Amino acid sequence: MVGLENHTSFLNAVREGKLRATARPLMRGRRTQIWEATVSDANGRAISSGRVRFLVLEAGSSLAGETVKVKPSEG
């Protein structure tokens, strides 16, 4: 996947403690996806909120005259 758009709003500052990120799909099409994510602190207070739009690239497909290749995962 390749990020096409990202909009993130930082709502509150945090200096320490655990944070929890929750993401949910708003639209999952064949070639594009839109996801919304919220980061909250241990008390449930929203720290940031954002949306990202992805372009889904399949291995072997062509994009701008180039063939999409998949890098082997590390680990």
C-alpha positions in Angstrom: 0.0 0.0 0.0 1.0 3.5 -0.7 -0.3 6.5 1.3 -2.0 9.1 -1.0 -3.4 11.5 1.7 -2.9 11.9 5.4 -4.6 14.3 7.7 -3.8 14.2 11.4 -5.0 16.5 14.2 -3.0 16.5 17.4 -5.5 17.3 20.2 -3.7 17.0 23.5 -0.1 16.7 24.7 1.2 13.7 26.5 4.5 13.4 28.4 4.4 9.8 29.7 2.2 6.7 30.0 0.7 4.2 27.6 -1.2 5.2 24.5 -3.7 3.1 22.6 -4.3 3.5 18.8 -7.6 2.3 17.3 -8.1 2.2 13.5 -11.2 1.3 11.5 -11.8 1.2 7.8 -14.2 3.7 6.4 -14.0 2.4 2.8 -12.1 -0.6 1.5 -12.3 -0.7 -2.3 -10.4 -2.8 -4.7 -7.7 -0.1 -5.4 -8.1 2.4 -2.6 -8.8 2.3 1.1 -9.6 5.0 3.6 -8.9 4.4 7.3 -9.6 6.5 10.4 -7.4 6.3 13.5 -7.6 7.7 17.0 -4.9 7.7 19.7 -6.1 7.8 23.3 -4.3 7.9 26.7 -4.9 5.5 29.6 -7.9 7.7 30.7 -9.6 7.5 27.3 -8.8 11.1 26.4 -8.3 11.6 22.7 -4.7 12.6 21.9 -4.9 12.6 18.1 -7.2 11.7 15.3 -6.5 11.2 11.6 -7.5 9.8 8.3 -5.3 8.2 5.6 -6.1 7.2 2.1 -4.1 4.3 0.6 -3.5 3.1 -2.9 -3.4 -0.8 -2.9 -0.7 -2.1 -5.2 -0.6 -5.8 -6.1 2.7 -7.5 -7.0 3.1 -7.7 -10.7 0.8 -4.9 -11.5 1.9 -1.9 -13.6 2.1 1.6 -12.2 3.6 4.6 -14.2 5.3 2.2 -16.6 6.9 0.2 -13.8 6.2 -3.3 -12.5 5.3 -3.4 -8.8 7.7 -5.6 -6.9 7.3 -6.9 -3.3 10.2 -6.6 -0.9 10.8 -9.7 1.3 9.8 -9.0 4.9 12.5 -8.7 7.5 12.5 -10.6 10.7 
